[in-house]
């Protein structure tokens, strides 16, 4: 029996030299490109591995190849997955389509707080968070974007199977629950193949967790890390935190065929952010420009401003378990992951409120008088994601069959959300001007005595609260099977086919604490007191409420008291869901059901794909078909105290042809061409859900209304990719890619000043009303859209330098793109695609020699369109820029010390403007904060391997 061991790039022969054996080994390996995935299921750890060794999907590390020639009894192939940067480049080089792979080694060298921030170092990848719910105020990004397309256009898998998305408003998966601990590699496929999920217009992101076969021996590793947030330290609130992780890997049994890997982690940190924004719609500052479109005026003003301090405690914990058996003809595995992300966030806000807006004698927009309001809100969030996958691989002669059962369960909950409002009877005498042309720290101006009166916090008393419980659940389970048959042919190498069936059960609710989400008045009728008003509150003055005094905005908002969350919650939570007949009203079944929706989505998919070889060219045609059936119900408020469940249903089939062609003129170069059809299903909450409403806490005016659209249709696209890649022996790569996407029926958020629905639905608070400042938003299908771009990437270790300098290396990538979309919205016949910046790039310097490692990376993401506005300039997110640094030093005896810094330049985490430039700060009634600063993060740690 001849036995060959493949490790990295070399064929290490343990049998006598035999030309016939070597010839057949090479021929056999060459048959199996990534799509065929036949018998070789591993990624080598060094460059120069044979092309056939590296498949497109994550697989086990050790497999056995049954030879096609009967003269050869057995060939054993051993390799490891993408632990090193060299192995990641190998997988990238041998993939069927354009892809980027980040290894465990590269992940560990970046500052480790959350995974999405780390992945932005890959070419064409960006990450973001929104201010809805205060997520951007945590300083962490939440969603991933591939080549500038919105995160909902991507497919997300964990160990090769789909992950359930719990947020009903998007198909995207929250990376909050995906910690950067215990990950072998992450692969981003920008041109997918027929064996992958078809709803991937942007691309696919696959996250792989380790197995025991990824390590050369047993592993015991303990990691500890401390963290400091300087913005929290400057404000004077809790600013520290830490992380701990334990990893274990063991192989046992005959020839080490059984393996177990497990890891657990826990992270707890405190952060803070400051945010400013207008609290009313924008007007031209000068009377002479009044009536002109705001895109044509020189300056804008408003009649209200708000200043927010966010304090957050973030806890992240979880782990993964991998049980594996790898035999001669059969592999089995059981994989499981658990990830939880819990946020306790307080938002304390000061609002400076002009009583009305008008043009004064000097021709400037102003308010004769103004008052001060203060607010408190909890934005707590509990997120959970679990995945389970049980399956195996069977190899019989020319057949390879893969099969698995999978489940993914995710929850997004906002428990006991409480809002408190504080007002007073006093109006300061102006006139006051609220000029917001300063988009980083606008100030109110007016008579000195009037401004001093306006900023006095003790003119306000505690008035009332509101509250709600919200939760969304997605439970996905399914079955997946693939078969691959290898031919004895010079051209047709293999055929692969498979089926996948999944069902996702969805539930979502948002229960208001009190009837119609009305006000629960402090010391009011429920407690036997009078029905106090906002001008005559019945609660304590702000300075008498337990809390902490801070002054953050350089005097622009005056002193601000951070209220005790326990005190505010105690005024409300014990009384939720109770009747308040003389106050909020009688709690009804309609109140409980009004924001409830359920749904079941079934997906049936099948594919067939060929692997053709013509000399140095491998060709991969394929066809996939997916049938989607979705049915759901949501509660409709009839507006007269009654309601009923309304059913909706959508079903559609999607044919998806694929073609990937790779020309490999040398072992270290490849030219690729790919064309495919892809689509994206509309999110659950966009087609079946309740209307959400945001109110002015004092006047009950409706600030914003967000409505679903049951007529929303899937987005489809034709995607072209062309790229060239050149590798070398020193972890170096130079690549260039051109891509073009033609998209039909893309989804955008339409914002207007008038309702585009006959009924608001949902829970409409008693006495609420719309005015000229109300924003109505609804998702809509646009017409056609195009996205074309150029992507350049380079990485090189400078091994040619003398001595210790040879440890240095450089890397950089840039994506330049242009998008055009037909919105169908009046005044916006052509626009850019949402979330599609025109430029993204990374520049990095790294060092890796001896005991020292160092990494410095600058990340830039250009201006992004957030939403279209029928009356105001459109909403844009200004460029995000971040400089991060990390360093490691091996102390010996398996111990390594680390230090890292995030956001060294102290750039804002979120900066939303009205218009593409930086001239006008955006007014967004659904969020608190247009300019958000989260500060720098300092990390230091120690880990040991035993």
N, C-alpha and C positions, 0 to 999 in steps of 0.2 A: 504494500500500500504506500503510495506517495502522499506525503502531507506537506502542505505549504502554509506558512503563516504570513499573512499580510499585515504589516504594522506601519502606519503612516504611508510613506511613498515607496517603501522598498518591499520586494518580494523576498522574504528571508526563507531560503529553502532548507528544510530539515531532512529531506530525502536526498538520495544520490542525484547528482546532476543528470538530468534526463531531458534532452531537447524536445522529445515528443510531449512529455508532461508539460513543460514550460509553454510549448506552442498551444496546447489545448487550454491551459489555464488562461493565457492571454486572450484566446479566441472566446472562451466562455465569459470572461469578465467583460469583454468588449460589448457583448450582446446586451448587457443590462444597463441601460441608461436610466436616468432618474424616473421617468414615467413608468417603465416596465417594472421597476422595483423588485424584479424576480426573486433572486435568492440572496443577493448581497444587500444587507439592510443597515449598513453602518457608514459613518463618516470618518475618514482617517484623521489622524492628529497632526500630520505634517503635509506640506505641499507636495505636488508631483504624484499623487495617488492616481491610479488608472481611472479614467473618466467614469467607468461603469460602477465604481465603488460607491458613489454618492447619490442617493435618491432625493426626491423632492420633499418627502414627508418624513417626520421624525420616526425613528425606528429603534429596535433593540441593537445592542452593541456587538453581539457575537452571533454569527449565523453559520450554517453549514451549507455549502453548495454541492449539490449532486451533479457530477460531471455528465456532459452530453456524450462523451466518448466512452464506450464500454470498457476500453482498455484501462481507463483510470478508475480506480476503485472509490476513492474519496478525496475530496479537497476540503480542508477546513480553513475558513477565512476569519481572522480575528481583527477587529478594529475598534476604535473608540469614537464616541460622538463628539460634538463640538465644544470640548472643554477649552481648547486653546484658540488664539486668534488665527493661527495657521490652519487649523482644522475648519474654522468658520469660512476662511477664504476658499478652501478646497470645496466645501459644499456649495458655496456660491458659484464657483467656476463650473461645476459639473451639473448644475441645475438645468431643468428643461427650459425655463424662462428667466427673465430678468428678476434677480432677487438680491437681497442683502441679508447677511447673517451676522449677528452679534453673539460672541461666545461668552461663556461664564467668566473667563479671564477678563474680557473687556468690560463686562458688567461690574465686576468687583473693583475695577480700577477707577470707576466713576463715583462721585459722591452718592452714597446710597441712602436716599430718603424715599423716593417713589420711582416705579419702573418707567412711567411715561416720560419723565424728564430725562432719564438716561437714554431712552431710545431716540430722542431727537438728534443725537449725534450721527445717526444714519442718514445717508443722502435722501433728500426728498421727504423726510419725515418731520412733522411738527406736532405739537401738543398744545392743548388749551383748556381753560376752565371758564365758565361763565359766572356772572355775579348773581344770577338767580339762585337764591338759597345761600349766597355768600361763599360759594366754593372757591372762587379766585382769591378770597381773603385768607385762605389757609396757606397760601404760598406754594401750593402743589397743583400741577396740572392734572386733568382728569380724563380727557379724551384724546385719541390719536387721529392724525390726519395723514394720508398718503398722497403725496404730490398735490397737496392743497385742496383735495376734495373733502367735504364734510365727513366727519367720522362715521356717520350712518351709512356711507357708501362702501364700507370695508366689511370683510368677513373675519371673525375672530374665533380662533381655536386654541384649545389647551391640550397638548399631547395629541394633536391631530383631529380632535372632535370639537364640535361647535359649543360655544359657551352661551348660556341664556343671558339675555340683557334684561335687567329688572326695571330700568327707567322707561316708563310707558311713552315718553316723548321722543325716543330715539331708538334706532337699531344698534347704536354703538354700545360697547361694553365699557363700564367705568373701570379705569385702571386703579382706582382707589383700593380695590380688593386684591390687586395683583402686586404683591410686594416684590422687591428685587432680591429676595432671599430664596435660596434653594432652586435656582434656575440654571439649567445647562446651557441653553441658547434660546435666541429669539430669531425667527426667520420672517422677513417681510417679502412676500412674493408680489411683484408689481405686474407681472404678466402670468396669469394662472393657467392651469391645464384642466382637461375634462374630468379628472378624478377629484377635483376640488369643488367646494360649494360654488354655485354660479352667481350668487348675489354678492358680487365683489367688483363693482365698477372701479373703485379706487385700488383695490388689491386685497391681500389676505395677510393677517398677522397670526403666526403660530408660536406659542410659548411652550417650551419643553422643560419638564422637570427631570431631575436626574434618576438614574437607576444605579444599582451597585456595579454594573458592568461599565460605567463611565469612569471608573477609577482603577488604577493599577493594582491596588490592594485594599485592605481595610481602611476605613476612614472614621476618625472621631475628631470633630472640630467644634470649638466653642468660640463665639464672637461676641464682643461687647463694644458698644458705641455710646458716646455721650453727645448731646446736641445743645446748641444755644442759638436763640433767635434774637438778633440785636434790636429789631423794631420793638419787640415786647419788652426788652430790657430798657430801652429809651422811654417807653410809655410808663414803665414802673409796674408791670403786671408779670405773672409767672412766665419765665422765658426758657426754661431748661427741659431736658428730656433725655431719653436713652433707649437703646435697643439691645436685645439679647437674642442669640440664635444658637441652636445645637444641631449638628448634623452627624448621622451615623450611617455607615455603609459596610455591609458584610457580604461575602460570597462563601458558600458552603456546599456540602454534598460532593458527589463524585465529579471530579474535574472542575469543581466550582460552578456547577451548572445552575444552582439556585442562588438567588441574590435578594437582598432586602436593603432598601434605602429609606431613611426617614429623616425628617427635619421638623423643627418647631421654632417659631420666632414670636417675639413680643416687642412692640414698640410703643412708647408713650412720650409725647412731647407737647409743649405749650408754645403757641405762636400768637402774634397779634398783627393787625393791619389798620391803616388809616385810609379813609375814603371820602371823597367829596363829589357832589353832583348837584345839578339844578333839581328843584322839586316842583317846578311848573314848566309849561311849554315856553319855547324861546320866542322872543320878539325882536324886531329891529331896534337897536338902541336909539337911533336918530329918527325924529318925526319925519324928516324929509325922505327917509327910506322906508317908511311904513307902507305896507301894501306890496312891496317888491318881494319876489321869492328870496328866501333867506340865503340862497346860493349867490345872490347878487349884492348883499348888504356888506358894509364894512365892519360892523360890530353888532353883537347881539346881547340882550339882557333877559332877565326873567324877573318874576316877582317873589320867588322863594328859593332858598338854598338849604342844602342839608349836608351835615358833617357827621361821619360815622366812625366809631372805633369798634373793631371786631377783635374779640379775644376768643381763642379756640384751644381746646385740648383734643389732640388727635391720638387715638389708640388703634393700633393695627396689630392683629395677631392671627396665627394660623400655622399651617404646615402642609406637608405632603408625605405620602407613603407609596412606595413602589415595591411590589413583590413580583419576581420574575423567575421563570425557568426557561432555559435555552438548551434544547436537545439537538440531536443530529437531524431530525426531520420535523420537529415540532417545538414551537415556542408557546408559552403561556404567560400572561401578565394580568395583574390587578393593580390599577393605579387610582389614587384618590388624592384630592386636594381640598383644603378648607382655608378660606380667607375671610376675615372680618375687618371692617373699618368703621369705627365709631367716632363721631365728632360731637363734642359739646361746644357749641358756639353761641356767644352773646353778641348782640349788635346794639350798642348804645348810640343814640343819634340825637343831635341838636338840629332843629329846624328853625331857620329865621324866615318869618312869614310876613310878607307885605299883605296888607288887607285888600288891596286891589292894584292893578297895574294901569297906568295912564301916562300920557306925555305931559310933562310940566312946562312951565313958562320958558325954560331954557331949551325946550325941544328934545329933552332926554327922557327915556322911558324910566319911570320911577313909581314909588308907592308913598302916599302922604304919611301913612302910619304903618307900623309893623309890630308884631308880637313874636314871642319866643315859644316854641314847643319842644318837648323832649319825649323820646320814645325808647322803648326797650323791647327787644325781640330775641327769642331763642331760635336758633337754626340747627337744632340737633338732628343728626342723621346717623342711622344704624344700617350699614350695608353688609350683606353676607353673600358669599358665593361658595358652593361646593360642587365638585365634579367627581364622577366615578366612571371608570372605564374598565371592563373585563373582556378579555379577548385573547386571541392567539394567531399564530401563523403555521400553516401546514405546507410542507414541501414534498411533493410526490412526483418523481421523474421530472417532466417538463412543466408541471403545474406548481404554482404557488397561490395559496388561498389565505387571505387575511379576513378576519371577522371580529366583531366586537359588539357588545351592548354598552350603551352609554347613558348617563344622566347628568344633567346640570341644573342646579337649583340656585336661584338668586333672589334676594330680597332687598328692597330699598324702602326704609321706614323713616318717617319724621315724627317721632312720638312726642306728645305733649308740647306742641309748639305754642308758645304764649307770646302775645303782644300786649305791651302796656303803654298808655298814653298819658302825658302830663301837660296841662295847660293852665292859663290864668286869665284874669279879667283885664290885665294891664296892656295897653297899647302905647308904645313909645312914639314920640312925635318926630317926624322926619323933616323933609322928604328923604327917603332911602333909595339908593340905586344898587341894583344887583347885576353888575356887569360880569358876564362869564366868559369874556374873551381870554382871560387867564385860565387855561384849561388844566392847571395843576393845583392852584390854590386861590380860587376867587374869593373876594371879600365884599362885604356890604359897606357902602360909604354913606355918610350923612353927617348931621351935626354931632359933634363930639358927645354932648350930653345925651342925645337921643341914642347913639350907638352904645354908650355905657349902660343906659337903661335896658336896651334890647338884649344885651348879653348877660344880664343878671339872672342867674338860674333860679333864684328864690321867688321870682314872680310866678313860677309854675308849681302846681300841686298835682298829686296823683289823681287821675280822673277815672279811667276804665281799662278793661282788658278784653281781649278776644283770644280764642284758641282753637286748635284743631289737632286731630290725629290723622296721619296719612300713611299709607303703605301700598306698595306694589310688589307683586310676586310673579315670578316666571319659573315654571317647572317644566323642563324639557327632558324627554327621554326618547330613545330610538335604537335602531339596529342598523348595522353597516357591514357590508360584505364586499370584498374585491377578489377577483380571480385574475391570474396572469398565466398565459401559456406561451412558451418559448418555442420558436420554430427552428428547424435546421435549414436556414435559408440565408443567402448572402444579402438579401434586401429586406425581406419581412422578418424582423427579429422576434417580435412578440405582439400579442394582442392582450389588452386588459379590458375588463368590463366589471361593473359593479352596480349595486343598488344601495339606497339609503332611505329609510323611512323614519320620520320624527314627528312627535306631537308635543306642542307646548301649551300648557294651561296657564292662563293669565288672569290675575285678579288685581283690582286697584280700587282704593277708596280714599276719601278725605272727609272725615266726619267733623263738622263744626261742633265746638263745645256747647254753643247756645243757639237758640232758635234763629234761623235765617242768618247765622253768623253775626248776630247783633251784639251790641255792646253790653258787657257785664260791668255795671257801675260799682265802683268801690264805695262801700258803706251805703249802697243804694237800696232800692225797693226789696231786693232779696233778703236784706238784713233788717228790714223794717224802716229804713231811712228814706229820704226824699229821692226823687229822680234828678240827681244833680246833672248839671250841664257842663259843657267844656269851658264856659266862662265863669263857672262857679263850682269847681271840683270839691269833692268831700274828703279827699285824702290828705296825707301829710305833705308838707313842702319838700322839695327835692333834697335839700340839705339835711332833712330829718329822716330820710330813707337810708337804711344800711347800705354802705357801698364805699367806693374809693374815689377820691378827687384827683383829676388829672387835667393838664392843660397841654394839648397836643398840637394844635393848629396855629401856633404862633400868635394867639390872641384873636384869630379870625372868627372863632366860634365861642370865645370866652371860656370860662371854666366849665368842665364837663364832669358830671358825677357818673361813674360806672356803678350801676345798681347791683345789689346782691340778687343773683338769679334765684336763690332759695326763697328770698322774701317775695319777689314778684310771682313766682310759681305758686306760692302758698296762698296768694290772693285769688287764685283761679282754679287750679287743678282739682282741689277737693270738691268743687261744685259743678264740674262738667257734666253735661247731659241731663241736667236737672231743669225743672220748670221754674221760670221766673215771670209769673203772670203779669206783674205790674212793671216789669223791667224789660228784659230781652224777649220774653214771651214764652208760650207753651212749646216744649220740645216735641216734635212730631216725627212720625215715620218718614215723612218727606225730608226732614232735616238729615236723618240718619242715612238715607239712601241716595240723596241728591248727587253725590259725587262718586257713585259706585259704578264700576263697569267690570265685566268679565268677558273672557274670550278663549277660544280654542283654535289653534293654528296647526294644521297638518300639512306636512311637506313630503311629497313622494318624488324621489330622484333616481335616475339611472343614467349610465354612461357607457360608452365604448370608445377605446382609443387604440391606435396602432403605434408601433415603434419601428420605423424604417431606417435603414442605414445605406448610404451611398458613399463609400469611401470615407472622407473626413466629415461628411454631412449626416447629421441625424435629424429625422423628420418625425413629427409627432402630431398627426391629425387626430381629432377626436370630436365626439358629439355628446352633449348632455341634455337631458330634458327634465324640467322640474315643474311639478304641479302643486299649486298652493291653494289650500281651502281654509278660509278663515270665517268664523262665525262668532258673533259677540252680542252682548246686551249692555245697555247703559240706561241709567235712570234719567227720565225726562221730567223736569219740573214744569207743570202746566201753568204756573203763575198764580193759581188760586188756592194754594195750600194743599193741592193734590199732585200726584205724580204717578208715573207708570213706567215699567221697563219697556224699552224699545229695542227691537232686534235689528241687526244688520248682518249682511253676509257678502263676502267677496270670494271668488274663485277664478283662477286663471292658470294657463299653462305657458311655459316659457321654453322655447327651443334655443339651444346655445351651442353653436359650432365653434371649434377651436383649431388653430394651426400654429405650431411652434417649430421653427427651423433653426438649427445651430450648425454653423460651419466652424470646425476646429482645425485650422491649418497647422497648428503645433499643439503640443501638450499644455502649453502655457498661454494660449490665446483662444478666443472664441468670438465669432460674430453671430448675432441673434436677430431673428425676425419673428414677430408674433402678431396674430390678429385673432380676435375673439369677440363674441357677443357676451354681454353681462347685463345684470339688472339689479335693482334694489327695491325691496318691498317697503311700503310705507309703514311707519311705526304704529304700534298698537294704539297709543293714545292720540295719534293724529287723525285716526279714522273712527275711533270708538271711545268716547270719553266725555267727561263733563267739561263745562265751561268754567274757567278760573277767572276770578275778579279781584282786582286790587283797588282798595279804597283809600281816600284821604281820611286819616284818623280823626280829624276834627270836624270836617264839613260833611262827611259821608259821600262826597263826590266820587264817582267811579273814575279812577285814574287809568286803568287798563283792563281790557277784556281779551282773553285768549280762548279761541273756540276751535273745536275739532272740525274736520271736513270729511264726512263719510264717503264723498265722491272722489277722494284722492286715489290716484292710480300709481302703479309701480313705475319707477324710472328705469329706462333701458339705455344701453349704450353699445356702440361699436368701438373697440379699443385696438389701436395699432401701437406696436413697440418695435424699435430698432436700436440695437446697442452693439458696442464693441468693447471687449475687456482684454487687458494684457497683464499677466501676472509674472512675478519673478520668484527666486528662491529665498528671498529675505522678507517674507510677509509684505511684499509690495504689490500694488495693483494700480492701474490707471484705466479708467473706464469712461465712456461717453454714451449717453442714451438720448434718443429722440422719441417722443410719444405724442399721440394724438387721440383724443377721445371725443366722439360725437354722441351727445347725450340727448335723449328725447324724454319729455315730460319730467324734467327735473323739479324738485320740490323747493320752494322758497317760502319765507314767512312774509306775508303781506301785512303792512301796518297802515291803517287809515284812520281818518277822523270820524267815520260813520260806520255804523254796524253793517256787516254783510251777512247777517242772520236775522230771521224773523223773530227769534226769541233768544234772550240771553241764556236761558237754561241754567243748570247748576243751582247754587244757592245765591239768591239776590237779597242782600240785607234790606230790612225795612227802612224806607226813607231814603235809600240811595238813588242817585240820579246821574245822568250823563250831562256833560257840558262840552264846550269847545276844546277842552284839554284832554278828553277821553281818547285813548288809543285802542283801537280794535285790531286784533291780529288773528290771522287764520292761515294755516298752511295751504298752499295752492300748487297745482302743477303748472309750470311754465311751458313754453314752447320748446324749441331746440336750443341746445347749448353746445359749445365746443371748448375744449381745453387742449392746448398744444404747448409743449415745453421741451427744454434742453436740460439734461442733467449730467454734470461732470463730477468725477470723484477720483481722488488720488490718495495713496497711502504708501509710505516708504520708511523703512528703518535705515538709518544712515550708517550701515555697517562698514562702509569704506573709510570712515573717519578713523584717526589713530586712537589707540588706547581707550580710555574711559569715554571719550566722545562718541565712540561707536554705539553706545547705548541710546543715543538720541534718535528720534524719528519725528516725522511730520505727517499730518493728514489734513485734508480739506475736501469739501464738496460744495457745490452750488447748484441750485435749481432755478432756472429762469423760465417763466411760463406766462401765457396770456390766455384769458378766458373771455368768452362772449356768450351771453344768454338772452333769450327773448322771454321777458317776464309776462307780457300781456297786460301789465299794469300801466294805467294812464300816466304819461309823463316819463315812463321808464321803458321805452320800446327795446332798448338794448342795454344790458348791464353786465357786470362781472358776475361770475359764480360766487355764491356765499362761501366764505372760508378758503378762497383760492388766492393766496398772495402771489404777487408777480415775481418775488425773489425770496429765496431761503438759502442760507449757507452756514457752514461750520468751518472754523479754522482751529487747528490743534497742534500742540507740540507735546511729545511724550518722551519718557526716558525709561529704559528697562535694561539694567545691567547689574550683575552682582546682587547685592541685597537691596538695592534701591529701585523704586519705581516712582514715576512722576507723570502727571497728566494735567495739561492746561487747555481748556476748550472754550471758544467763543461761539455762541449760537445766535443767529439772527433770523427772524421771520418777519416778512414785510407786511404792509397794510392789508387788512382783510375786510371785505364787506360782510357786515353782520345782518342787516335787514334793509328792506326797501320801505320807503316812507312816501305816501302819496302827497303830503303837503310840505314836509320839512326836507332838508337834505337827508340823504340816506345815512344809516348808521355804520360806522367803521371802527375797527379795532386798530389802533396805531401799532407800529412795529414793536415787537418784543425782542429784547436783547439781553443776553446773559453770559457772564464770564464765570466759569467754575474751575476750581483747582483741587487736585487730590494728590496725596503722596503716601507711599508705603515704604517701610524699611523692615527687613527681616532681621530680627534680633538674635536669631539662633535658637536651637532647641525647639523648633517648630513654632516659635512666637513671632508675630508680625505686628508692628505699630502703624497706625494710619492717622492721617489728619486731612481734612478737606474743608473747603469753603465754597458756598453757593452764592451766586449773585454778587460777586465782588464789586460790581459797578453800581449796586444799589438802584437798579432800574425798576420801574413800576411793573407790577404783576398784571395789571389790566388798565387799559387807557382807551375809553370809548369816546368818539367824537361824532358830532353832527357834521357830515361832510368828510371828504377824504383827507383834508389837511388837518392841522392842529389848532385852527383858529377858534372853533366853537366846541364847547363841552356838550356832550349829548345829554338829553333828557330822556330817561327810560323809566316809565312809571312802574315797571315790574321788578326793578332791582334798586338797591341802595349802593351807589358807588359808580362813578364814571372814571375816576382816576384813583387807583388803588395801589398803595405801597405796603409791601410785606417785609422789606429789609433783607439783611444778609443772614445766612445760616452757617454756623461753625460746627464742625463735627470732628471728633477725635475718638480713636478706638484701639482695641487690642484683640487679636485673635490668635488662637493656638490650635495646631493640628497634632494629633497624637496617634 
